[in-house]
Amino acid sequence: MDSSGDLLADRRYAYAEASFQEGDLEAAADLARQVLDLVAGYAPAWFLLGQAREAQFRAGDSGPEASTLLRDAVAAYENAVRCAPEDRQGARARLAGLGIGDPLQAVAPAYVRALFDDYAIRFDRHLTRSLRYRGPELLHDAVRRACSLRLRPFRFDTALDLGCGTGLAAELFRPACRHLAGVDLSPAMLEKARRKNLYDEVEEADLAAWLSGRPSGAADLILAADVFVYLGDLDPVVAAAAAALAKDGLFAFTVQAHEGEGVVLGEDLRYAHAEPHLRALAARHGWTVVLCETVSTREDRGVPVPGRLLVLAR
């Protein structure tokens, strides 16, 4: 976490974080307040105060005290955004979880970048061992089957890996691709990907903007393994993918799923997309649905997380 610029404030913030992790929410809130008395514009302390008050609100009963806790949480998150509009902590997403603001725009790119920069050093081991992540394997199998259904070879001239991270998908798809390009928001993740020497090019950029900058119709495979859990509005990416993909090209991706309608932002600050919403989105941009399957790409505390895998064709 970035320093507040005040040594005493930084120490108290560290104590506040430790108290929050230990479940002492009142101590965490009090220490966060002490930090803010010293450095009023320190966004991480406002965010931590919001987290503590939100946790107290969610753990308590309804009534006047609950209303005060909720009001305090909202004010703290709003102050975090005011002090740091790029929102590396994810305050807008927390506000959306409390019913405030547009949930489809709540997960800021800066939050995703910070999350994965911090996560990069342990990403591969934690994801594949602790969370039993299997998104790339599921995509690889699905793309093979889609190629068979489309009567085309499992070979690609130019493949694009959206949200490529450290290159877990590239480890499987590289042999089938003449040219493989990756894009991600996290510099730390991209550095790990470069070291694997699997990509012909990687770039730090927004997914939709990067796709829009690719030559029209130049790609014949676009992959997105679990990256869409951080995007509420998929329309810009799906539209840009349609423009970037060649005729008979494939667009394969996974999402977190729910059985309702539209898109929801979960308590884990990940988006879940309903199947009817995805099918309507595909139809709007002229895609043919080759495969749409119920899957689980990872576990959460030993429980499979509901997901869906789609392979679309032009």
N, C-alpha and C positions, 0 to 999 in steps of 0.2 A: 504494500500500500504506500502511496506517496506520502511524504512527510507533510505535516501541517506547517513546518517552519519554526515550531516552538518545541524545544526538547521536553519540557514538562507536559505539554499537551500530548505529545507523542506517547509518552510513558502512560499517561492516564488513558489514552485511547487503547493501548495494548491491554491494560487492565480491564477496560470495558469489553473488549473483544473476548478476553478470557472468561469474564463473568457470563457473557452471553452464551458462550459455548458450554459452560458448566450448568446453564439453566437458571442462573440467578438473574432474572430479568430486571428486577428493581435496581439491583446494584449496577447492572449494565446501563440502564437508563440514567441513573444518577451520575455515573462516571462520564457518560457521553455528554451530559449537561455541563459537567465541570470542564470538559474539553472545549465546549462551545463558549463557555465564559472566557476562556483564554484566546480562542481563535474562532470568532463567530462565523466565518465563512468556510469552515472546513467541512466539505460535503460528506466525506466518509463518516464523520461523527453524527451528522444529521441523519444519514441513512441508518446507522446503527441504532440511534434513538428510535427511528421509525420501526425498525425490526423488533426492538424490545417491546414497544408499546403495542404493535400489531400482535405479537405472540401473546402478550397479556390479555389483549382483547379476545383473541380466538380461544384462549384457555378458560375465560371467565363466563359468568352468566350475563344475561341481558339485564339492563337497568341503567341508572344514571352513571355509575362508575364505568360501565362498558362504553357508553357514549363518549365519555371523556377520553378514555384510552384510544378509541377509534379516531376521535378528532385530533388528538395529539399525534397519532401515527401519520395521519394524512398531512398534517402541517409539517411534520419532520421530513417526510418524503418530498413534499413540495419545496421545502427549503433546500433539500439536497439537489434538486433539479435547478433551482434558481442559482445556487452557488456553482454548479458544474453542469451546464446545459448539455454537454456531450453525454452525460449520464453513464459513466463507467460502472457505477454500482448497480444499476438496474432499478432505480426508484420509480420510473414510469411504469415498469412492469408490475411492481408491487402496488402502485396506485390502481392500475387496471384490475388487479386481483381484488381490490376493495371497491370496485365499481366506478372508478373515476377515470375518465379519458377514454380514448379509442384503443381497445385492446389489440387491434390489428397493427397498430403503429407503436406499440408499447415497448417492444424489445429493441433497444438502440444498438446500432452497429458497434459503438464503442464498448458497450457491455459485453457483447459476444467476443470482441477482440481481446478485452481484458480477461475474460473467463478462460479463453483457450491459451492465451499467453502464459497464464499462471498454471494451466493444466498440462502444457506441452511436455514438460520433463518426465511426466509419469503416464502420459496419455495412452500409449500402445499397451503397456502392461496392465494398467487399471481397466481399460476398456475391454480388452479381450479376456482377461482372467477374472477380474472381480465382477464385471457386468455381463460377462459371456456375450460380448458383442459379436454379431455375425452378419451385419449389414452387407459388407462387400461380398461375402460368400453367397448370400441369398440373391444379390443382384447379378452376380456372375452366372449362377445357374439359370436365373430367369431370362437373361439376355441370350444365353445359349438356346433355350427353348423357344424364345421369340424368333430367333434367326431360323430355327427349324420350321416354325409355323409360317414364316414369311418366305421360305425357300431361298434363303440367302446364306452365304458362308459366314462363319463366325470370325470374320476379319474386318478390320476397320482402318481406313486410310488416316482419318483424323478424329481423335476422341478428346472430349472435354470433360474434365472432372471438377464439378462444382463443389466448393467447400471441401477441397481435397485433403485438408488436415496434414497429417504426417505421411500420407501415401498408402494407407491400408488397401484402398481399392486398386491402386496402381500395381500393387504386388501381384494381384490376380489378373488384371486386364492387360498389363504391359505386353505379354507375348502376342496378343491378338491385335495390337495397335502399331501402325507404322509411325504415327506421330501422336504423342500424348501430352496434353497441356492441362495444368491445374491452376485453380484460383482459390484463394482463401483470404479471410480478413486478418488472420493472426500471423504476424511476422515470425513468432517463435515456432509455430507449427510448420510454416513454410521452410524454415531453416532445417528442421528435421527431415522434411520431404526432400529437400535438395541433396542432403547427405546420402540418401538412398539411391540417387542417380537413376531414378525410374522415369522421370519426366523430361521431355524435350524442352519444356518451358514451364515456369510457374510465375504467378504474379499475385501481388497483394491488391485486392480490389473488391468492390461491391459486385455481387453475382450478376445482377441484371445489367448493370453498366458495362461490365466486362463482356458479357455475351453480345450486347448491342454493338460493341466495337469489333467483334469478329467478322470476317468476310461472310457475306450472305451465302447460305447454302454450302459452306465449306466443310462442315463437320458431318460425319455419318454416325456418330455415337455421342450422346451426352449422358453423363452419370451424375447422380446426386444422392449420396449415401447418408441419410439421416440429417442433412443440413437444413431441410425444410422445417424441422422442429423449431427453428429460430426465426422463421418467416411467417407472419400471419397472412399477408396478402401475397399470394403466389402469382397473381395475374401478370405483373411485369416480367418475371422470370420465364413463365410459360410462353408468353408472347415473344420474348427475345430468343428463347430456344427454338421456337417455330421458325424464326427468320434465319437462325444460324445453321439449322440442320438441312442436309441435302435430302432430295427425294429418296424414299426408301430407308432413310436414316431412323435410328431408334433413340428414344429418350426414356431412360430407366431411372426410377427414383423410389425412395422409401419415405414414409411419413409416420408420425405417431397418429393413431386413429381414435375416433370415438363414434358412438352409435347414434348420435343425435343429428343435428343439421349444422351446416356451415363450419365455422372455425371457432375453437375455444382455446383460451389460454389457461393452462393448468397451474396448480399450486407450485409445480416444479419449474415454472416460467418457461415451459415448452408448449408450442402450439400443437393441437391435435386437429386433423382435418377429416371431415366426414366423407364417406365414399360418394354420395350423391353430389356433393359440392365439387369433388375432384373430377367426376365424370362430366359435369356441366362445364367446368373450366376447360377441360380437354376439348369438348365439342365446340366451345366458343372460339377456340383458336385453330380449329380444323384438324385436330388430331384423331387418329383411330386408336381405340384402346385394344391393344394386343393381349395384354395380361393385366388382371387386377385381382390381387390375392391377399388374403389375410395372413399376416406374418407377425413375428415378434423379433426385432433385431437386437434386443438387449433385455436385461433383467434389472429390476429395482428392488433391492433387499430380498433377492431370491425369487421374486415374482415376475413372470414375463410381462413386459410392457406391450399393450395392444398396438399393432401397427398395420400398415398396408403397403404393398409393393405394386407399382404400376410400371408397365412398359408401353409407351405410346409410339406410334409410327406416323410419318408424314404420308 
